[in-house]
């Protein structure tokens, strides 16, 4: 099984809403959607355990917490 397929399977097993390969296919990148930060952290841990070399969490701007000054 290719590494990206293994990562997608791991993310989906960690309750990702969905996952897919992204980019031109040469970088082995995937995107996974999560319900919330707790779910995102769970997915991130599963990806690292499955051999992901780098991960990061990016909130959607429409759901990002607003600062008290805004």
PEGI-V929717 format. One record per residue. RES is the residue in one letter. SS is DSSP state (~ for helix, > for strand, _ for the rest). OMEGA is omega in whole degrees, 0 to 359 (NA if undefined). Layout:
res,ss,omega
RES,SS,OMEGA
RES,SS,OMEGA
This chain:
res,ss,omega
X,_,177
X,_,184
X,~,181
X,~,178
X,~,179
X,~,180
X,~,177
X,~,178
X,~,179
X,~,179
X,~,180
X,~,176
X,~,177
X,_,174
X,_,171
X,_,177
X,_,178
X,>,181
X,>,178
X,>,173
X,>,177
X,>,179
X,_,184
X,_,177
X,_,182
X,_,185
X,_,180
X,_,182
X,>,174
X,>,173
X,>,176
X,>,177
X,>,181
X,_,179
X,_,185
X,_,183
X,~,180
X,~,178
X,~,179
X,~,179
X,~,177
X,~,178
X,~,180
X,~,179
X,~,179
X,~,179
X,~,179
X,~,179
X,~,181
X,_,174
X,_,177
X,_,182
X,_,178
X,_,174
X,_,170
X,_,180
X,_,180
X,_,178
X,_,172
X,_,186
X,_,181
X,_,180
X,_,181
X,_,179
X,_,178
X,_,178
X,_,181
X,_,183
X,_,182
X,_,NA
